[in-house]
Amino acid sequence: MNNEEYKYGFNDGDISIIKFSKGLDENKIRKISELKKEPKWLLDYRLDSYQKFLKLENPNFGPSLEDINFDDIHYFVKASDKTSDQWENVPTKIKNTFDRLGVIEAEEKFLGGIATQYESEVVYHSLEKELKEKGVIFTDTDTAIKEYPELYRKYFGTLVKNDDNKYAALNCSVFSGGSFIYIPKGVKLEKPLHSYFRLNSDKMGQFERTLIIVEEDADVTYIEGCTAPSYSSNSLHAAVVEIFVGTHARCRYTAIQNWSSNVYNLVTKRAICEEGAIMEWIDGNLGSKVNMKYPAIILKGDNSVGTTISIAVSSKDQIQDAGSKMIHLGKNTSSNIISKSISKNGGNSIYRGLIYHDEKAINAKTNVECDTLILDELSKSDTIPINIIKNGTSTFQHEAKVSKISEELLYYIRSRGISEEQANEMIIMGFIEPFTRELPMEYAIELNQLLKMEMEGSVG
């Protein structure tokens, strides 16, 4: 989707009340910590992470990231003086933006709780009263560090270390915003929780940190959305997500990433499952200049289950380098990866996956399906799997398929009185159906509208 077609590409002008000059150094990291009134251990952690960031190199795989100029990025922008649980107290321009994006309408219709982040910090947060009474915690990261310090510190940074990769180290240095979710033992949420992340400034970096803890026999669905204005210069989004799924618990994490075509989306997302736990990533990648995202599940406990269902759409000057990692450690663990990608107008879609079955992962099972639809002669797609099986009782299967829209199928549909454009649309919607059927109805409708707009005039 080019910038003219991208309906979220508007901006609000500079409405910041605090905006750091471009570039990063220790003084700015100290200032972030000071503004947030953080404990000393966290400042020390940030400074240590910054030193690791300086030493770590860019990934030795995937798209080139050499165009990222770390000295040309604003690392902290604050647009509101507080986080509010009352929508009417949010600054008017920010409120108008989220209304325009349909976020608050979604909260009223079908969400159990919501957090909205604008630039570097969460500006609005709410949670249904009955969920609070059950002990559910859904708040922003800054509040969690202050109000639940022991619980937060117990889990923070244990799944994604601050030397995991260059962009995780950067996040650990300057992280701001993001959500903290705690679901107590036995509590099953019927409505999803939702966070929405909005970039506004030019040459902006957004570095939210999300931590989710789902205790034994609990259940939560979390939905994340994100958009940004269209600028000619590059912006950077480098989030970190850590999820802990307790014994026989379940977590579903749905992300619809719809950044504008000037954003580098370089995120680290990881979950760990205890015995009998279920973790599901439902992952949509529709925008950004370069997207590198490989949500990982560590199947630590026996009989735990991991699933990733994803879609990636790449267009002109876009690289969608995405996939999944499944690390089997426990006995009788199982994983399933369904990856759908669409390349058009010269776009490049890449599936990059890692499957690991440990020696002790007796009777582990993995199924991988990678399907790509290429819509023109300029576009391309690659499948780059790494599979490591270390025991003789595992079951593993991988299927990859690249195709174009079938002339025979197109002819058959058109013979029923359907136009060529509608027929193409039907075929594409059918291709991604394994992904859209996993979304709540409201999100599936919105996604279908986005994809129809993406595909207009792109089949050739």
C-alpha positions as CSV (number, residue, x, y, z in Angstrom):
1,M,0.0,0.0,0.0
2,N,1.6,3.3,-1.0
3,N,1.3,6.4,1.2
4,E,-1.5,7.9,-0.8
5,E,-3.7,4.8,-0.2
6,Y,-2.8,4.4,3.5
7,K,-5.8,5.7,5.4
8,Y,-4.0,6.1,8.7
9,G,-1.2,8.3,7.3
10,F,-2.5,11.5,8.8
11,N,-0.6,13.3,11.6
12,D,-1.5,15.8,14.3
13,G,1.5,18.1,14.1
14,D,3.9,18.5,17.0
15,I,1.8,18.4,20.1
16,S,4.5,17.2,22.4
17,I,5.0,18.6,25.9
18,I,8.4,16.9,26.2
19,K,10.5,16.0,23.2
20,F,14.1,14.8,23.4
21,S,16.5,16.0,20.7
22,K,17.6,13.4,18.2
23,G,20.2,10.8,19.1
24,L,20.9,8.8,22.2
25,D,23.5,8.9,25.0
26,E,23.7,8.0,28.7
27,N,22.3,11.4,29.8
28,K,19.1,10.9,27.8
29,I,18.7,7.5,29.3
30,R,19.1,8.9,32.8
31,K,16.6,11.6,32.0
32,I,14.0,9.0,30.9
33,S,14.5,7.2,34.2
34,E,14.3,10.4,36.1
35,L,11.1,11.6,34.4
36,K,9.5,8.2,35.2
37,K,10.8,8.3,38.9
38,E,12.2,4.8,38.5
39,P,14.1,2.7,41.1
40,K,17.9,2.6,40.9
41,W,17.9,-1.0,39.8
42,L,16.0,-0.1,36.6
43,L,18.3,2.8,35.8
44,D,21.3,0.5,36.2
45,Y,19.6,-2.0,33.9
46,R,18.9,0.7,31.3
47,L,22.5,1.9,31.3
48,D,23.9,-1.7,31.1
49,S,21.5,-2.4,28.2
50,Y,22.8,0.7,26.4
51,Q,26.4,-0.5,26.6
52,K,25.3,-3.8,25.1
53,F,23.3,-2.0,22.3
54,L,26.5,-0.1,21.4
55,K,28.5,-3.4,21.1
56,L,25.9,-5.6,19.3
57,E,25.8,-5.7,15.5
58,N,22.8,-5.7,13.3
59,P,21.5,-9.2,12.6
60,N,23.6,-11.3,10.1
61,F,20.5,-12.5,8.3
62,G,17.5,-10.9,6.6
63,P,17.0,-7.5,5.1
64,S,19.7,-4.8,5.3
65,L,19.2,-2.4,8.2
66,E,22.1,-0.1,7.2
67,D,19.8,2.8,6.4
68,I,18.8,3.1,10.0
69,N,20.5,6.2,11.4
70,F,20.4,6.0,15.2
71,D,21.4,9.6,15.5
72,D,18.4,10.8,13.5
73,I,15.7,9.4,15.8
74,H,13.7,11.0,18.7
75,Y,13.9,8.4,21.5
76,F,11.4,9.9,23.8
77,V,8.3,12.1,23.1
78,K,5.7,12.8,25.7
79,A,2.3,14.2,24.5
80,S,0.2,14.2,27.7
81,D,1.1,15.0,31.3
82,K,-0.7,11.9,32.6
83,T,-2.3,8.6,32.0
84,S,-6.0,8.8,32.5
85,D,-8.8,6.3,33.1
86,Q,-11.4,8.9,32.0
87,W,-11.6,9.4,28.2
88,E,-12.8,13.0,28.6
89,N,-9.5,13.9,30.4
90,V,-7.3,12.9,27.4
91,P,-6.0,15.9,25.4
92,T,-8.4,16.8,22.6
93,K,-6.1,16.2,19.6
94,I,-5.1,12.8,20.9
95,K,-8.7,11.9,21.7
96,N,-9.7,12.9,18.2
97,T,-7.0,10.7,16.7
98,F,-8.1,7.6,18.5
99,D,-11.7,8.3,17.8
100,R,-10.8,8.6,14.1
101,L,-9.0,5.2,14.4
102,G,-12.2,3.6,15.9
103,V,-10.4,2.5,19.1
104,I,-12.9,3.8,21.7
105,E,-15.9,2.5,19.7
106,A,-14.3,-0.9,19.9
107,E,-13.9,-0.6,23.6
108,E,-17.5,0.2,24.1
109,K,-18.7,-2.7,21.9
110,F,-16.7,-5.7,22.9
111,L,-13.5,-5.2,25.0
112,G,-12.9,-5.9,28.6
113,G,-10.1,-3.4,28.9
114,I,-8.0,-1.1,26.7
115,A,-4.8,0.8,26.7
116,T,-3.9,3.5,24.2
117,Q,-0.3,4.6,23.7
118,Y,0.5,7.8,21.8
119,E,4.2,8.4,21.1
120,S,6.3,7.2,24.1
121,E,3.6,6.8,26.8
122,V,0.2,5.4,27.5
123,V,-2.4,8.2,27.6
124,Y,-5.6,6.3,28.4
125,H,-6.3,3.1,30.3
126,S,-9.5,1.3,31.4
127,L,-10.5,-2.1,32.8
128,E,-14.0,-3.4,33.6
129,K,-14.9,-3.3,37.2
130,E,-15.7,-7.0,37.5
131,L,-12.3,-7.9,36.2
132,K,-10.6,-5.7,38.8
133,E,-12.7,-7.5,41.5
134,K,-11.3,-10.8,40.3
135,G,-7.8,-9.6,40.7
136,V,-7.0,-9.0,37.1
137,I,-4.3,-6.4,36.5
138,F,-4.2,-4.5,33.2
139,T,-2.2,-1.3,33.4
140,D,0.7,0.5,31.8
141,T,4.3,-0.4,32.4
142,D,5.2,2.7,34.4
143,T,2.3,2.1,36.8
144,A,3.2,-1.6,37.1
145,I,6.7,-0.8,38.1
146,K,5.5,1.5,40.9
147,E,2.5,-0.4,42.2
148,Y,3.6,-4.1,41.7
149,P,7.4,-3.8,42.0
150,E,8.1,-7.4,43.2
151,L,5.8,-9.1,40.7
152,Y,7.1,-7.0,37.8
153,R,10.8,-7.5,38.7
154,K,10.3,-11.2,39.1
155,Y,9.5,-11.7,35.4
156,F,10.9,-8.6,33.7
157,G,13.8,-9.3,31.3
158,T,13.9,-13.1,32.1
159,L,12.6,-14.3,28.7
160,V,14.2,-11.6,26.6
161,K,17.6,-10.7,28.0
162,N,19.1,-7.3,27.3
163,D,21.8,-8.9,25.1
164,D,19.4,-11.0,23.0
165,N,19.8,-8.8,19.9
166,K,20.7,-5.2,19.1
167,Y,17.1,-4.0,19.0
168,A,16.1,-5.8,22.2
169,A,19.1,-4.1,23.8
170,L,17.9,-0.8,22.5
171,N,14.4,-1.4,23.9
172,C,15.9,-2.3,27.3
173,S,17.8,1.0,27.2
174,V,14.9,3.3,26.4
175,F,11.7,1.4,26.8
176,S,8.6,3.5,27.5
177,G,4.9,2.6,27.6
178,G,3.4,-0.8,26.9
179,S,1.2,-3.0,29.0
180,F,1.4,-5.1,32.1
181,I,-1.2,-7.9,32.4
182,Y,-1.7,-10.3,35.3
183,I,-4.4,-12.9,35.2
184,P,-4.8,-14.8,38.5
185,K,-5.2,-18.5,38.9
186,G,-8.5,-19.9,37.5
187,V,-9.7,-16.5,36.0
188,K,-10.9,-16.8,32.4
189,L,-11.6,-13.6,30.6
190,E,-14.6,-13.7,28.2
191,K,-13.8,-10.4,26.5
192,P,-10.4,-9.5,25.0
193,L,-8.0,-6.9,26.4
194,H,-6.7,-4.5,23.8
195,S,-3.7,-2.1,23.3
196,Y,-3.3,0.4,20.5
197,F,0.0,2.0,19.6
198,R,0.1,5.2,17.6
199,L,3.2,7.0,16.3
200,N,2.7,10.7,15.4
201,S,6.1,12.4,15.2
202,D,8.5,12.4,12.2
203,K,11.7,10.4,12.8
204,M,10.2,8.8,15.9
205,G,11.2,5.7,17.8
206,Q,8.6,3.8,19.8
207,F,9.9,1.2,22.3
208,E,7.0,-0.2,24.3
209,R,7.5,-3.1,26.7
210,T,4.7,-5.6,27.3
211,L,4.7,-8.2,30.0
212,I,1.9,-10.8,30.4
213,I,1.5,-13.3,33.2
214,V,-1.2,-15.9,33.0
215,E,-1.4,-18.1,36.1
216,E,-2.6,-21.7,36.3
217,D,-5.9,-22.5,34.7
218,A,-6.4,-18.9,33.6
219,D,-7.3,-17.7,30.1
220,V,-6.8,-14.4,28.3
221,T,-7.1,-13.0,24.8
222,Y,-5.0,-9.9,24.1
223,I,-5.3,-7.8,20.9
224,E,-2.7,-5.3,19.7
225,G,-3.0,-2.8,16.9
226,C,-0.7,-0.1,15.6
227,T,-0.5,2.7,12.9
228,A,1.7,5.6,12.1
229,P,1.6,8.7,9.8
230,S,3.3,8.6,6.4
231,Y,6.5,10.5,6.2
232,S,9.4,10.6,3.7
233,S,11.9,9.9,6.5
234,N,12.3,6.7,8.5
235,S,10.9,5.8,11.9
236,L,11.7,2.9,14.2
237,H,9.5,0.6,16.2
238,A,11.4,-1.9,18.4
239,A,9.1,-3.5,21.0
240,V,9.7,-6.4,23.4
241,V,7.0,-8.7,24.5
242,E,7.4,-11.4,27.3
243,I,4.5,-13.8,28.0
244,F,4.4,-16.5,30.8
245,V,1.7,-19.1,30.5
246,G,1.1,-21.2,33.6
247,T,0.1,-24.8,34.0
248,H,-3.0,-25.6,31.9
249,A,-3.5,-21.9,31.2
250,R,-4.1,-20.3,27.8
251,C,-3.0,-17.1,26.1
252,R,-3.9,-15.8,22.7
253,Y,-2.0,-12.8,21.5
254,T,-3.4,-11.2,18.3
255,A,-1.4,-8.4,16.6
256,I,-2.5,-6.5,13.5
257,Q,0.6,-4.5,12.5
258,N,-0.3,-1.8,10.0
259,W,2.6,0.7,10.1
260,S,3.1,3.2,7.3
261,S,5.7,2.4,4.7
262,N,8.5,4.5,6.3
263,V,8.6,2.4,9.6
264,Y,11.2,-0.2,10.4
265,N,9.4,-2.7,12.6
266,L,12.0,-4.8,14.5
267,V,10.4,-6.5,17.4
268,T,11.2,-9.4,19.8
269,K,8.3,-11.4,21.1
270,R,8.6,-14.6,23.2
271,A,6.4,-16.8,25.3
272,I,7.0,-19.8,27.6
273,C,4.5,-22.5,28.4
274,E,4.3,-24.7,31.5
275,E,2.7,-28.1,31.6
276,G,-0.5,-28.4,29.5
277,A,-0.4,-24.7,28.7
278,I,-1.5,-23.3,25.3
279,M,0.0,-20.2,23.6
280,E,-1.3,-18.8,20.3
281,W,0.1,-16.0,18.2
282,I,-2.3,-14.6,15.6
283,D,-0.1,-12.3,13.7
284,G,-1.0,-9.9,10.9
285,N,1.7,-7.9,9.1
286,L,0.3,-5.4,6.6
287,G,2.7,-2.5,6.6
288,S,6.1,-1.1,7.3
289,K,9.2,-0.6,5.2
290,V,11.0,-3.5,6.7
291,N,9.3,-5.9,9.1
292,M,11.4,-8.5,11.0
293,K,9.2,-10.4,13.5
294,Y,9.5,-14.0,14.6
295,P,7.2,-14.7,17.6
296,A,8.6,-17.5,19.6
297,I,7.1,-20.1,21.9
298,I,9.2,-22.2,24.4
299,L,7.2,-25.4,25.1
300,K,8.9,-26.1,28.4
301,G,6.1,-28.1,30.1
302,D,5.0,-31.6,29.1
303,N,1.9,-31.6,26.8
304,S,2.1,-27.9,26.1
305,V,0.9,-26.6,22.8
306,G,2.0,-23.7,20.6
307,T,0.3,-22.2,17.5
308,T,1.2,-19.4,15.1
309,I,-1.2,-18.3,12.4
310,S,0.1,-15.4,10.4
311,I,-0.4,-13.3,7.3
312,A,2.1,-11.0,5.6
313,V,1.4,-8.6,2.7
314,S,4.3,-7.0,1.0
315,S,4.0,-4.3,-1.7
316,K,6.4,-1.9,-3.5
317,D,9.6,-1.2,-1.5
318,Q,8.4,-3.4,1.3
319,I,10.1,-6.4,2.9
320,Q,8.0,-8.7,5.1
321,D,10.6,-11.0,6.8
322,A,8.5,-12.8,9.3
323,G,7.9,-16.3,10.7
324,S,7.8,-18.2,14.0
325,K,10.0,-20.1,16.4
326,M,8.9,-23.2,18.3
327,I,11.3,-24.6,20.9
328,H,10.2,-28.0,22.2
329,L,11.6,-29.0,25.6
330,G,8.9,-31.0,27.2
331,K,7.4,-34.4,26.4
332,N,4.4,-34.8,24.1
333,T,4.5,-31.1,23.1
334,S,3.0,-30.0,19.9
335,S,3.2,-27.0,17.6
336,N,1.5,-25.8,14.5
337,I,2.5,-22.9,12.2
338,I,0.3,-21.6,9.4
339,S,2.0,-18.8,7.4
340,K,0.2,-17.0,4.6
341,S,1.9,-14.3,2.5
342,I,0.9,-12.2,-0.4
343,S,3.5,-10.3,-2.6
344,K,2.4,-7.6,-5.0
345,N,3.8,-4.6,-6.9
346,G,7.3,-5.8,-6.4
347,G,7.0,-6.6,-2.7
348,N,9.2,-9.3,-1.0
349,S,7.7,-11.7,1.5
350,I,9.9,-14.1,3.4
351,Y,9.0,-16.9,5.8
352,R,11.9,-17.4,8.3
353,G,11.3,-20.1,10.9
354,L,13.0,-22.2,13.5
355,I,11.8,-25.5,14.9
356,Y,13.8,-27.1,17.7
357,H,13.1,-30.5,19.3
358,D,15.3,-31.1,22.3
359,E,16.7,-34.6,23.2
360,K,14.2,-34.7,26.1
361,A,11.2,-33.6,23.9
362,I,9.9,-37.2,23.5
363,N,7.0,-37.5,21.1
364,A,7.1,-33.9,20.1
365,K,5.0,-33.0,17.0
366,T,5.3,-30.0,14.6
367,N,3.4,-29.1,11.5
368,V,4.4,-26.2,9.3
369,E,2.4,-24.8,6.3
370,C,3.8,-21.9,4.3
371,D,1.6,-20.7,1.4
372,T,2.5,-17.7,-0.8
373,L,0.4,-15.9,-3.4
374,I,2.4,-13.9,-5.9
375,L,0.3,-11.4,-7.8
376,D,2.7,-10.1,-10.5
377,E,6.0,-10.7,-12.2
378,L,7.9,-8.1,-10.1
379,S,7.2,-9.7,-6.7
380,K,9.0,-12.5,-4.9
381,S,8.8,-14.8,-2.0
382,D,11.2,-17.1,-0.1
383,T,10.9,-19.7,2.6
384,I,13.9,-20.1,4.9
385,P,13.3,-22.8,7.5
386,I,15.7,-24.1,10.1
387,N,14.7,-27.4,11.6
388,I,16.7,-29.1,14.4
389,I,15.4,-32.5,15.6
390,K,17.5,-34.1,18.4
391,N,15.4,-37.2,19.2
392,G,14.1,-40.2,17.3
393,T,10.5,-40.1,18.5
394,S,9.6,-36.7,17.1
395,T,7.1,-36.1,14.2
396,F,7.8,-33.2,11.9
397,Q,6.3,-32.1,8.6
398,H,6.8,-29.0,6.6
399,E,4.8,-28.0,3.5
400,A,5.6,-24.9,1.4
401,K,3.7,-23.7,-1.7
402,V,4.0,-20.8,-4.0
403,S,1.2,-20.0,-6.4
404,K,-0.4,-17.4,-8.6
405,I,-4.1,-16.8,-9.1
406,S,-5.4,-19.7,-11.2
407,E,-6.7,-18.7,-14.6
408,E,-9.0,-21.8,-14.4
409,L,-10.5,-20.8,-11.1
410,L,-10.8,-17.2,-12.2
411,Y,-12.7,-18.3,-15.3
412,Y,-15.0,-20.6,-13.3
413,I,-15.9,-17.8,-10.9
414,R,-16.5,-15.3,-13.7
415,S,-18.7,-17.7,-15.5
416,R,-21.1,-17.3,-12.6
417,G,-21.6,-13.6,-13.6
418,I,-19.0,-12.2,-11.2
419,S,-16.6,-9.4,-12.4
420,E,-12.9,-10.1,-12.7
421,E,-12.1,-7.7,-9.8
422,Q,-14.7,-9.4,-7.5
423,A,-13.4,-12.8,-8.5
424,N,-9.8,-11.8,-7.7
425,E,-11.0,-10.5,-4.4
426,M,-12.9,-13.7,-3.6
427,I,-9.8,-15.8,-4.3
428,I,-7.5,-13.6,-2.1
429,M,-10.0,-13.6,0.8
430,G,-10.3,-17.3,0.6
431,F,-6.5,-17.7,0.6
432,I,-6.2,-15.8,3.9
433,E,-9.3,-17.3,5.5
434,P,-7.3,-19.5,8.0
435,F,-6.1,-16.2,9.5
436,T,-9.2,-14.1,9.4
437,R,-11.4,-16.8,11.0
438,E,-9.2,-16.6,14.1
439,L,-10.0,-12.9,14.6
440,P,-13.0,-11.4,16.6
441,M,-15.7,-10.5,14.1
442,E,-15.1,-6.7,14.4
443,Y,-11.4,-7.1,13.6
444,A,-12.0,-9.6,10.8
445,I,-14.3,-7.1,9.1
446,E,-11.7,-4.3,9.4
447,L,-8.9,-6.5,8.2
448,N,-10.9,-7.5,5.1
449,Q,-11.6,-3.9,4.3
450,L,-7.9,-3.1,4.7
451,L,-6.9,-6.0,2.4
452,K,-9.5,-5.0,-0.2
453,M,-8.0,-1.5,-0.3
454,E,-4.5,-3.0,-0.5
455,M,-5.4,-5.3,-3.4
456,E,-7.2,-2.8,-5.5
457,G,-5.7,-2.8,-9.0
458,S,-2.7,-4.9,-7.9
459,V,-3.5,-8.2,-9.7
460,G,-1.7,-8.4,-13.0
